[in-house]
């Protein structure tokens, strides 16, 4: 329940933009992490504004990036990406803010 004059912000992964989204799409865990269809339908029905924000994950070393990606994604998703991107210390990541405001 949102009181009159209140705001709600929902933050979600962007499933369409960025390297994180591409890894998520090819991950066997994608189904259990969900897709953005539900939140997109909800935001449209509720009248929430959608704001896409591009960002990145940055690390001191390629090894650090690899360790974090291996925690987030299964080997079949992350290992090919790491092999195609040797030496990388950054991964593009998009997130989406849904803003719902109730009038007073």
C-alpha positions as CSV (number, residue, x, y, z in Angstrom):
1,X,0.0,0.0,0.0
2,X,1.3,3.4,-1.0
3,X,0.0,6.4,0.9
4,X,-1.1,9.5,-1.0
5,X,1.9,11.6,-1.9
6,X,4.2,8.6,-1.5
7,X,6.8,7.2,-3.9
8,X,8.0,3.7,-4.6
9,X,11.3,2.9,-6.3
10,X,11.9,-0.6,-7.7
11,X,15.4,-1.5,-8.9
12,X,15.9,-4.4,-11.3
13,X,18.5,-5.8,-13.6
14,X,18.2,-4.5,-17.2
15,X,17.6,-7.7,-19.2
16,X,18.2,-6.0,-22.5
17,X,21.3,-3.8,-22.2
18,X,24.9,-4.5,-21.2
19,X,27.2,-7.5,-21.0
20,X,25.6,-8.6,-17.7
21,X,22.3,-8.9,-19.5
22,X,23.9,-11.0,-22.2
23,X,25.4,-13.3,-19.6
24,X,22.1,-13.5,-17.8
25,X,20.3,-14.5,-21.0
26,X,22.6,-17.4,-21.7
27,X,22.7,-18.6,-18.1
28,X,21.0,-21.8,-17.1
29,X,20.1,-19.9,-13.9
30,X,18.2,-17.2,-15.8
31,X,14.8,-18.9,-15.2
32,X,15.2,-19.0,-11.4
33,X,16.4,-15.4,-11.4
34,X,13.4,-14.3,-13.3
35,X,12.8,-12.3,-16.4
36,X,11.6,-8.7,-16.7
37,X,8.2,-9.4,-18.2
38,X,6.4,-9.4,-14.9
39,X,7.9,-6.1,-13.6
40,X,7.4,-4.5,-17.1
41,X,3.7,-5.4,-17.0
42,X,3.3,-4.3,-13.4
43,X,4.9,-1.0,-14.0
44,X,2.8,-0.3,-17.1
45,X,-0.4,-1.2,-15.3
46,X,0.5,0.8,-12.2
47,X,1.6,3.9,-14.2
48,X,5.2,3.7,-13.0
49,X,8.0,5.5,-15.0
50,X,10.8,3.4,-16.3
51,X,14.4,4.8,-16.2
52,X,17.2,2.8,-17.7
53,X,20.7,3.5,-16.3
54,X,23.9,2.1,-17.7
55,X,26.7,1.4,-15.4
56,X,29.6,-1.0,-15.0
57,X,31.3,-3.3,-12.6
58,X,35.0,-2.4,-12.3
59,X,37.7,-4.4,-10.7
60,X,41.4,-4.0,-9.9
61,X,42.4,-7.1,-11.9
62,X,41.0,-9.6,-14.5
63,X,41.2,-12.3,-11.8
64,X,38.9,-10.3,-9.5
65,X,36.4,-9.8,-12.3
66,X,36.5,-13.5,-13.1
67,X,36.0,-14.6,-9.5
68,X,32.9,-12.4,-9.1
69,X,31.5,-13.5,-12.5
70,X,32.0,-17.1,-11.5
71,X,30.0,-16.5,-8.3
72,X,27.1,-14.9,-10.3
73,X,26.9,-17.2,-13.3
74,X,27.4,-20.9,-14.1
75,X,30.5,-22.0,-16.0
76,X,28.7,-22.5,-19.4
77,X,27.8,-18.8,-19.4
78,X,30.9,-17.1,-17.9
79,X,33.8,-19.2,-19.2
80,X,33.3,-18.4,-22.9
81,X,32.9,-14.7,-22.0
82,X,36.1,-14.7,-20.1
83,X,38.0,-16.5,-22.9
84,X,36.7,-14.0,-25.4
85,X,37.6,-11.0,-23.2
86,X,41.0,-11.8,-21.7
87,X,42.5,-9.1,-19.6
88,X,39.2,-7.3,-19.0
89,X,38.6,-5.6,-15.6
90,X,35.2,-4.1,-16.4
91,X,31.7,-5.4,-17.3
92,X,28.9,-3.2,-18.6
93,X,25.8,-3.5,-16.5
94,X,22.4,-1.9,-16.9
95,X,19.8,-1.5,-14.3
96,X,16.2,-0.2,-14.4
97,X,14.5,2.1,-11.9
98,X,10.7,2.0,-11.8
99,X,9.3,5.0,-10.1
100,X,5.7,5.0,-8.9
101,X,4.3,8.2,-7.3
102,X,0.8,8.5,-5.8
103,X,-0.8,11.8,-5.9
104,X,-1.8,13.6,-2.7
